[in-house]
Amino acid sequence: MIGRLLGKAAKIEPEEIPVVVTAFLLFFCVLGGYFAVRPVRETVGTILGSERVTDLYVVTWIVSLAVVPLYGWACTKFRRSDFLPWIYGVVALSLAGVGVMLATDEGNLAVAQFFYVWISVLNLFIVSVFWSFLLELFDANQTRRLFGVIAAGGTTGALVGPLLTDITVTWIGNPGVLYMGAGLFVVAIFCQRQLLRVGARMPSDPAAPRAPDRPMGGNPFSGFSLVLKSPYLLGISLFVILLASVNTFLYFEQLRLVSETFTDNEQRTQVFARLDYIVQGLTVLLQ
C-alpha cells in the first residue's frame, strides 16, 4: 500500500519501490524516535531550571565541538553501511539506559543533565549519516527523483513521534517514552539491514554510478576549512547563528511558561509534544 501511494507521488520504477519504501520507513523511524523523546528533554529542562539549562547550553557546545571531529574521523575510517547501525545502536542503548535510571530515580539530576546534553548533540549526526548511507544505494539520477519521497518519511516521523508521546506519556511515563524512542531506533537498524539486501538487487544507471561503499576519506576538519573559504557558506553560517540566537531566547521563554503553568512532569511532556507536532504540521503546510 505504501509503495502504491509513493508511486503516485513520484516517478518510481517498479523495481525501485521496495528500496524506496524501506528507506522511507527507515527515515520515519529515525526522526520519529528523535521527536518522540525530545519533549522529555524539554521537561527535564523545566526540572533543572533556566540557570542550569543555560550552563548545559555551554556544555552542549563544548561536547559538540569534541564530537563533530570524532564523527568526521569515524566517517573517514569506517564504511557508511557499517557505521550507521553502530550509531543508531548507541542511541537506542543510551535512551534505554537513561529510561531505566529515570524510572528508578526520576530526580537523578546527573542522569537528567547527561540526557539533556546527549539528546541535544544527537541531531548533529543521526540525519547526516542516514543521507550519506543512501548515496551508496542510489545513482545520481535516482537521487533527483527519489530523495524527495524518502524525505517525506522523515517529515512523517517528525509528526508521528511527538503525537505518540502525547498519546502515551500519561500511561507509560517519561521513562516509557524513552523506551519507545529506543525501540524506534532498533527498528531503524533492521530497516537499514533490509535496505542493504533490497538495494543490492536494484539496477542502476551505468552512466551515473552510485557512491562506493567505503570510508569517505578526507580530513575531519575539511568542512570547517571549506566554510572559511566560501563567502556563500559564511553567509549561511551567519544566518544559522542569528536564527539560533532568536530561537534560544524563545526557547527559554517557552520553558518558563510551561514550568509555571504545569506542575506534573507528564503534563509538561504532553504540552511540549503537542507544540512539536503543531510546529511540524504547520511547517508541512507552509512548505
Buried (B, 14 or more C-beta within 10 A) or exposed (E): EBBEEBBEEBEBEEEBBBBBBBBBBBBBBBBBBBBBBBBBBBBBBBBBEBEBBEEBBEBBEEBBEEBBBEBBEBBEEBBBBEBBBEBBBEBBEBBBBBBEBBBEEBEBEEBBBBBBBBBBBBEBBBBEBBBBBBBBBBBBEBBEBBBEBBBBBBBBBBBBBBBBBBEBBEEBBBBBBBBBBBBBBBBBBBBBEBBBEBBEEBEBEEEEEBBEBEBBEEEBEEEEEEEEEEEEEEEEEEEEEEEEEEEEEEBBEBBEEBBEEBEEBBBBBBBBBBBBBEEBBEEEEEE
